């Protein structure tokens, strides 16, 4: 289950949570992109193949330091949220 | 149990031999005898002295800089400006371990390129044979400025038509560029549930609107740096920093030099509190050293520290909360706008994480804004952002309690955050100690003792800091006398050499005094993130635990070799190596260490961690009694108790020290401290005479209660303790003032004139009995 940040919910037609499958955060993002085009551009720095610096991901309540490589379980909960930033 | 120090209330049942004791700190003798070496003590052969020219304007365009007269002055060896820094792409980012940073902004903050964005912004650096010559040279540098109108408050900066500080800055909304030119660098939002519907259905609501001023960390030792750029291209920096590796990365990005060519030597540090994570002088000293071929040393004056380093931001916050008829919180809404200073990157993100973190609220909306203004670039200050939002939220809680006619502390307990609760940012809590801290407060002698006398009041507030994990490294070398040299990468600010050594000692059944801890430079130890986020005793302590496990594994092989048995026939138990079946065979750690030379040589253990999961947040509750002089508005703190969840207190004295230090800073923030800016954006109080931090004469003893709700995410149950204690004091003081004299304070600091104005507004400048 992915919790959609409120500022991105216009991409999901207002849905706050969506169910997608994937074994990693990368796969989750790809699934989101397939279902809701535009998602990936909001989350990923394509040049560096990593999450944008202003975006963090939490899996099962813990903010991950593994970015898109973070493994995701079948019943995991994924949150995308603003990252702490050094400016 | 009640110790001879502070009180400890434990909710865990673990038993330790070293952890939880109070050994004398390893660096104590050097510190109290004055032998500890700080950055200002650095002396190198042929060393030159540098000074920095700073902008007298809060906002101006630099038309030209002419340094020819300064360069001609006898004794001046070099003058550098932003033109001496390598160019950088506008969107290049560098990961500093505590979050990414835009290199262009970092670089422009070191030496202004085309505009100065705050008074004190560095414009040029000079190296000379004496500090006085360097000083004189500054006066000979001619800078032609086109002065621009400044914007110095967050609400002014957010207005349509406000002067733009960065003409090309547009507002970002979580990865989406709004293409709207503005001083609002970013707008973010957290939502949970349906706040509109829940608020509409609430039995009662309360709203509070607050303004807070910029506040400095107030460390006693000013920023300093000595650089030597050797002819072989190797750059060495001796500096006062909270993170040698982070300083190395910043320098690499700003100077365009590979980190392999930079060594940062962290000196002892005279306070940081978040303010010594960014570099300021280091790149300037480096450029001057490269140009002259000499070591160059720079030290900031106190005025420079105030005007040119990053304080915590000023802010505007509006909070509305609603309860049902039983007092259960049903909805909460916050609007948070922070002054980032000249460049984006305020801790508003952290504020948004903390704002409703103490309470179980099913419906939340948090809008938060990072806004540039013509002030120094803000940086971290102890629980960045949490004190600001606690001031607003806790005042609302008191108002709700008053409207409901219930005790304010009981209302907090009723709604306290607990394990399994989802926070407004979506994070679900593991085991936490919020409710335990509040209940300990309710049962504390302070809370149960009646407060008597006119114009006296009691306030209670709670605050939160989430703490961080991040990367840490420790290396342990076993000596043949059984002592251990422990090298760690974390700058020791609050006694962490000892708290880390204690965790190592506990793991191997040694005494804390058997460990010789030291802080390594960037060439001596593995990568370690900053001393910040209350992470060192947690994460570097965990690395020490891992290093001890590594040592133990190697020592088990050695003892098997000594007894000429198989590895699986030996074990380590309670500090002793034993044969599993032959009770006659046992060696303690020291006895085995004496045999290392004959069994393969040195044993060196390593531990490196990067814990993301398991970082336990910490809550702190304050009870404060005070008296207000209704004639002058002066506030005297009569009694102050801080109650904080430490998980497990490794060294209780240091935990108490952190709690007391954070409390004192919070009291100063609440009553006295602020950057006072003129309309032109000039700080009018850039000295400790006029920027008043509390002294011992202003304070009672800060009583402490350590609450131990073990963190399941750490080998010893540790939670970071360095920050949460600064969050609740201003709120607790504001609540106490309201209860003392009825004055509603909504601006920090709560200066005497503001208290008198609030009394006037209440129409009642007369004594109000406590009760």
Interface residues (C-beta under 8 A of the other chain):
Chain A: X3 X5 X6 X7 X8 X16 X41 X42 X43 X52 X53 X54 X55 X58 X60 X61 X62 X63 X64 X65 X66 X77 X79 X81 X82 X83 X84 X85 X86 X87
Chain B: X93 X95 X96 X98 X99 X100 X101 X102 X105 X106 X172 X173 X174 X175 X176 X186 X187 X188 X189 X190 X191 X277 X340 X343 X344 X345 X346 X347 X349 X350 X352 X377 X425 X426 X427 X428 X429 X430 X469 X470 X610 X612 X613 X614 X615
